Amino acid sequence: MSDPGSDPRLLRLSIGLEDFHDLKRDLIEGFTKVLAIEKDLMSSKL
């Protein structure tokens, strides 16, 4: 859920009790997906 008044460039991160390696893997997976989307957007603008 996002706040319509918040800056879309901000990243909200909520961390509970979780294994460090699980958290690291999840963050890498998420950022990898973001990079893939950005790459697709950039290539469509060429």
Secondary structure, 3 states (H helix, E strand, C coil): CCCCCCCCCCCCCCCCCCCHHHHHHHHHHHHHHHHHHHHHHHHHCC
